[in-house]
Amino acid sequence: NVDEYKILFSAKEFKKTRVEYFVENEFSLEEKIPA
């Protein structure tokens, strides 16, 4: 079913981009806070 594939694909993409966004924010936070 094409619709099921689209939903699965978009869910994968969403998870991937969310993880990348989270990682970027983690790095920027570490830069701002002195160790």
N, CA, C and O atoms as a Tripos MOL2 file, in Angstrom:
@<TRIPOS>MOLECULE
protein
  140   139    35     0     0
PROTEIN
NO_CHARGES

@<TRIPOS>ATOM
      1 N           0.8510   -1.2020    0.0000 N.3       1 ASN1
      2 CA          0.0000    0.0000    0.0000 C.3       1 ASN1
      3 C           0.8860    1.2500    0.0000 C.2       1 ASN1
      4 O           1.7680    1.3970    0.8450 O.2       1 ASN1
      5 N           0.6410    2.1330   -0.9450 N.am      2 VAL2
      6 CA          1.4950    3.3140   -1.0940 C.3       2 VAL2
      7 C           1.3150    4.2700    0.0870 C.2       2 VAL2
      8 O           2.2880    4.8530    0.5650 O.2       2 VAL2
      9 N           0.0890    4.4320    0.5560 N.am      3 ASP3
     10 CA         -0.1500    5.3570    1.6720 C.3       3 ASP3
     11 C           0.5990    4.9030    2.9220 C.2       3 ASP3
     12 O           1.1790    5.7250    3.6320 O.2       3 ASP3
     13 N           0.5900    3.6110    3.1910 N.am      4 GLU4
     14 CA          1.3090    3.1040    4.3590 C.3       4 GLU4
     15 C           2.8010    3.3750    4.2220 C.2       4 GLU4
     16 O           3.4650    3.7260    5.1970 O.2       4 GLU4
     17 N           3.3270    3.2130    3.0160 N.am      5 TYR5
     18 CA          4.7490    3.4620    2.7910 C.3       5 TYR5
     19 C           5.0710    4.9350    3.0330 C.2       5 TYR5
     20 O           6.0840    5.2630    3.6510 O.2       5 TYR5
     21 N           4.2060    5.8130    2.5440 N.am      6 LYS6
     22 CA          4.4430    7.2520    2.7370 C.3       6 LYS6
     23 C           4.4580    7.6030    4.2170 C.2       6 LYS6
     24 O           5.3130    8.3630    4.6710 O.2       6 LYS6
     25 N           3.5140    7.0510    4.9680 N.am      7 ILE7
     26 CA          3.4460    7.3420    6.4050 C.3       7 ILE7
     27 C           4.7070    6.8290    7.0980 C.2       7 ILE7
     28 O           5.2900    7.5190    7.9350 O.2       7 ILE7
     29 N           5.1170    5.6240    6.7470 N.am      8 LEU8
     30 CA          6.3080    5.0420    7.3500 C.3       8 LEU8
     31 C           7.5280    5.8950    7.0190 C.2       8 LEU8
     32 O           8.3550    6.1640    7.8900 O.2       8 LEU8
     33 N           7.6420    6.3210    5.7550 N.am      9 PHE9
     34 CA          8.7870    7.1140    5.3240 C.3       9 PHE9
     35 C           8.8150    8.4480    6.0550 C.2       9 PHE9
     36 O           9.8660    8.8580    6.5490 O.2       9 PHE9
     37 N           7.6760    9.1310    6.1320 N.am     10 SER10
     38 CA          7.6420   10.4410    6.7760 C.3      10 SER10
     39 C           7.9470   10.3060    8.2680 C.2      10 SER10
     40 O           8.5820   11.1850    8.8500 O.2      10 SER10
     41 N           7.5040    9.2230    8.8860 N.am     11 ALA11
     42 CA          7.7980    9.0110   10.3010 C.3      11 ALA11
     43 C           9.2970    8.8120   10.4960 C.2      11 ALA11
     44 O           9.8760    9.3370   11.4470 O.2      11 ALA11
     45 N           9.9210    8.0590    9.6040 N.am     12 LYS12
     46 CA         11.3710    7.8610    9.6940 C.3      12 LYS12
     47 C          12.0880    9.1930    9.5380 C.2      12 LYS12
     48 O          12.9690    9.5250   10.3310 O.2      12 LYS12
     49 N          11.7120    9.9560    8.5170 N.am     13 GLU13
     50 CA         12.3470   11.2440    8.2600 C.3      13 GLU13
     51 C          12.1610   12.1730    9.4560 C.2      13 GLU13
     52 O          13.0900   12.8850    9.8380 O.2      13 GLU13
     53 N          10.9810   12.1720   10.0410 N.am     14 PHE14
     54 CA         10.7060   13.0400   11.1840 C.3      14 PHE14
     55 C          11.6220   12.6870   12.3490 C.2      14 PHE14
     56 O          12.1970   13.5720   12.9830 O.2      14 PHE14
     57 N          11.7570   11.3930   12.6290 N.am     15 LYS15
     58 CA         12.6300   10.9700   13.7250 C.3      15 LYS15
     59 C          14.0680   11.3930   13.4460 C.2      15 LYS15
     60 O          14.7630   11.8850   14.3360 O.2      15 LYS15
     61 N          14.5080   11.1980   12.2060 N.am     16 LYS16
     62 CA         15.8910   11.5100   11.8610 C.3      16 LYS16
     63 C          16.1670   12.9970   12.0420 C.2      16 LYS16
     64 O          17.1630   13.3770   12.6580 O.2      16 LYS16
     65 N          15.2780   13.8440   11.5020 N.am     17 THR17
     66 CA         15.5080   15.2840   11.5900 C.3      17 THR17
     67 C          15.3970   15.7500   13.0360 C.2      17 THR17
     68 O          16.1150   16.6610   13.4480 O.2      17 THR17
     69 N          14.5080   15.1360   13.8090 N.am     18 ARG18
     70 CA         14.3530   15.5300   15.2060 C.3      18 ARG18
     71 C          15.6330   15.2080   15.9760 C.2      18 ARG18
     72 O          16.0640   15.9940   16.8200 O.2      18 ARG18
     73 N          16.2360   14.0660   15.6910 N.am     19 VAL19
     74 CA         17.4780   13.6900   16.3710 C.3      19 VAL19
     75 C          18.5940   14.6550   15.9840 C.2      19 VAL19
     76 O          19.3550   15.0950   16.8460 O.2      19 VAL19
     77 N          18.6990   14.9880   14.7010 N.am     20 GLU20
     78 CA         19.7370   15.9170   14.2560 C.3      20 GLU20
     79 C          19.5520   17.2800   14.9140 C.2      20 GLU20
     80 O          20.5250   17.9070   15.3330 O.2      20 GLU20
     81 N          18.3060   17.7390   15.0050 N.am     21 TYR21
     82 CA         18.0130   19.0300   15.6200 C.3      21 TYR21
     83 C          18.4060   19.0070   17.0970 C.2      21 TYR21
     84 O          18.9850   19.9650   17.6090 O.2      21 TYR21
     85 N          18.0880   17.9090   17.7710 N.am     22 PHE22
     86 CA         18.4120   17.7650   19.1870 C.3      22 PHE22
     87 C          19.9280   17.7800   19.3840 C.2      22 PHE22
     88 O          20.4320   18.4300   20.3010 O.2      22 PHE22
     89 N          20.6490   17.0680   18.5290 N.am     23 VAL23
     90 CA         22.1070   17.0060   18.6500 C.3      23 VAL23
     91 C          22.7060   18.3890   18.4390 C.2      23 VAL23
     92 O          23.6140   18.7840   19.1700 O.2      23 VAL23
     93 N          22.2120   19.1320   17.4530 N.am     24 GLU24
     94 CA         22.7270   20.4780   17.2010 C.3      24 GLU24
     95 C          22.5140   21.3640   18.4190 C.2      24 GLU24
     96 O          23.4040   22.1230   18.8010 O.2      24 GLU24
     97 N          21.3400   21.2700   19.0300 N.am     25 ASN25
     98 CA         21.0630   22.0930   20.2060 C.3      25 ASN25
     99 C          21.9570   21.6990   21.3740 C.2      25 ASN25
    100 O          22.4070   22.5630   22.1280 O.2      25 ASN25
    101 N          22.2180   20.4120   21.5300 N.am     26 GLU26
    102 CA         23.0900   19.9560   22.6070 C.3      26 GLU26
    103 C          24.4800   20.5670   22.4490 C.2      26 GLU26
    104 O          25.0690   21.0270   23.4280 O.2      26 GLU26
    105 N          25.0030   20.5750   21.2370 N.am     27 PHE27
    106 CA         26.3390   21.1170   21.0040 C.3      27 PHE27
    107 C          26.3650   22.6110   21.2840 C.2      27 PHE27
    108 O          27.3060   23.1090   21.9010 O.2      27 PHE27
    109 N          25.3360   23.3360   20.8320 N.am     28 SER28
    110 CA         25.3180   24.7810   21.0340 C.3      28 SER28
    111 C          25.1970   25.1110   22.5210 C.2      28 SER28
    112 O          25.7620   26.1020   22.9830 O.2      28 SER28
    113 N          24.4640   24.2870   23.2720 N.am     29 LEU29
    114 CA         24.3530   24.5120   24.7140 C.3      29 LEU29
    115 C          25.7080   24.2940   25.3880 C.2      29 LEU29
    116 O          26.0960   25.0590   26.2710 O.2      29 LEU29
    117 N          26.4180   23.2610   24.9740 N.am     30 GLU30
    118 CA         27.7180   22.9720   25.5790 C.3      30 GLU30
    119 C          28.7000   24.1020   25.3070 C.2      30 GLU30
    120 O          29.5450   24.4090   26.1470 O.2      30 GLU30
    121 N          28.5900   24.7260   24.1300 N.am     31 GLU31
    122 CA         29.4880   25.8260   23.7960 C.3      31 GLU31
    123 C          29.2130   27.0420   24.6820 C.2      31 GLU31
    124 O          30.1400   27.7410   25.0920 O.2      31 GLU31
    125 N          27.9330   27.2900   24.9720 N.am     32 LYS32
    126 CA         27.5760   28.4820   25.7440 C.3      32 LYS32
    127 C          27.9310   28.3300   27.2230 C.2      32 LYS32
    128 O          28.2940   29.3100   27.8730 O.2      32 LYS32
    129 N          27.8290   27.1150   27.7590 N.am     33 ILE33
    130 CA         28.0680   26.9060   29.1920 C.3      33 ILE33
    131 C          29.5370   26.5390   29.4230 C.2      33 ILE33
    132 O          29.9890   25.5020   28.9370 O.2      33 ILE33
    133 N          30.2850   27.3610   30.1480 N.am     34 PRO34
    134 CA         31.6940   27.0350   30.4080 C.3      34 PRO34
    135 C          31.8210   25.8190   31.3110 C.2      34 PRO34
    136 O          31.0630   25.6650   32.2690 O.2      34 PRO34
    137 N          32.7860   24.9530   31.0000 N.am     35 ALA35
    138 CA         32.9460   23.7210   31.7760 C.3      35 ALA35
    139 C          33.5460   24.0530   33.1460 C.2      35 ALA35
    140 O          33.7630   23.1550   33.9600 O.2      35 ALA35
@<TRIPOS>BOND
     1     1     2 1
     2     2     3 1
     3     3     4 2
     4     3     5 am
     5     5     6 1
     6     6     7 1
     7     7     8 2
     8     7     9 am
     9     9    10 1
    10    10    11 1
    11    11    12 2
    12    11    13 am
    13    13    14 1
    14    14    15 1
    15    15    16 2
    16    15    17 am
    17    17    18 1
    18    18    19 1
    19    19    20 2
    20    19    21 am
    21    21    22 1
    22    22    23 1
    23    23    24 2
    24    23    25 am
    25    25    26 1
    26    26    27 1
    27    27    28 2
    28    27    29 am
    29    29    30 1
    30    30    31 1
    31    31    32 2
    32    31    33 am
    33    33    34 1
    34    34    35 1
    35    35    36 2
    36    35    37 am
    37    37    38 1
    38    38    39 1
    39    39    40 2
    40    39    41 am
    41    41    42 1
    42    42    43 1
    43    43    44 2
    44    43    45 am
    45    45    46 1
    46    46    47 1
    47    47    48 2
    48    47    49 am
    49    49    50 1
    50    50    51 1
    51    51    52 2
    52    51    53 am
    53    53    54 1
    54    54    55 1
    55    55    56 2
    56    55    57 am
    57    57    58 1
    58    58    59 1
    59    59    60 2
    60    59    61 am
    61    61    62 1
    62    62    63 1
    63    63    64 2
    64    63    65 am
    65    65    66 1
    66    66    67 1
    67    67    68 2
    68    67    69 am
    69    69    70 1
    70    70    71 1
    71    71    72 2
    72    71    73 am
    73    73    74 1
    74    74    75 1
    75    75    76 2
    76    75    77 am
    77    77    78 1
    78    78    79 1
    79    79    80 2
    80    79    81 am
    81    81    82 1
    82    82    83 1
    83    83    84 2
    84    83    85 am
    85    85    86 1
    86    86    87 1
    87    87    88 2
    88    87    89 am
    89    89    90 1
    90    90    91 1
    91    91    92 2
    92    91    93 am
    93    93    94 1
    94    94    95 1
    95    95    96 2
    96    95    97 am
    97    97    98 1
    98    98    99 1
    99    99   100 2
   100    99   101 am
   101   101   102 1
   102   102   103 1
   103   103   104 2
   104   103   105 am
   105   105   106 1
   106   106   107 1
   107   107   108 2
   108   107   109 am
   109   109   110 1
   110   110   111 1
   111   111   112 2
   112   111   113 am
   113   113   114 1
   114   114   115 1
   115   115   116 2
   116   115   117 am
   117   117   118 1
   118   118   119 1
   119   119   120 2
   120   119   121 am
   121   121   122 1
   122   122   123 1
   123   123   124 2
   124   123   125 am
   125   125   126 1
   126   126   127 1
   127   127   128 2
   128   127   129 am
   129   129   130 1
   130   130   131 1
   131   131   132 2
   132   131   133 am
   133   133   134 1
   134   134   135 1
   135   135   136 2
   136   135   137 am
   137   137   138 1
   138   138   139 1
   139   139   140 2
@<TRIPOS>SUBSTRUCTURE
     1 ASN1         2 RESIDUE 1 A ASN
     2 VAL2         6 RESIDUE 1 A VAL
     3 ASP3        10 RESIDUE 1 A ASP
     4 GLU4        14 RESIDUE 1 A GLU
     5 TYR5        18 RESIDUE 1 A TYR
     6 LYS6        22 RESIDUE 1 A LYS
     7 ILE7        26 RESIDUE 1 A ILE
     8 LEU8        30 RESIDUE 1 A LEU
     9 PHE9        34 RESIDUE 1 A PHE
    10 SER10       38 RESIDUE 1 A SER
    11 ALA11       42 RESIDUE 1 A ALA
    12 LYS12       46 RESIDUE 1 A LYS
    13 GLU13       50 RESIDUE 1 A GLU
    14 PHE14       54 RESIDUE 1 A PHE
    15 LYS15       58 RESIDUE 1 A LYS
    16 LYS16       62 RESIDUE 1 A LYS
    17 THR17       66 RESIDUE 1 A THR
    18 ARG18       70 RESIDUE 1 A ARG
    19 VAL19       74 RESIDUE 1 A VAL
    20 GLU20       78 RESIDUE 1 A GLU
    21 TYR21       82 RESIDUE 1 A TYR
    22 PHE22       86 RESIDUE 1 A PHE
    23 VAL23       90 RESIDUE 1 A VAL
    24 GLU24       94 RESIDUE 1 A GLU
    25 ASN25       98 RESIDUE 1 A ASN
    26 GLU26      102 RESIDUE 1 A GLU
    27 PHE27      106 RESIDUE 1 A PHE
    28 SER28      110 RESIDUE 1 A SER
    29 LEU29      114 RESIDUE 1 A LEU
    30 GLU30      118 RESIDUE 1 A GLU
    31 GLU31      122 RESIDUE 1 A GLU
    32 LYS32      126 RESIDUE 1 A LYS
    33 ILE33      130 RESIDUE 1 A ILE
    34 PRO34      134 RESIDUE 1 A PRO
    35 ALA35      138 RESIDUE 1 A ALA
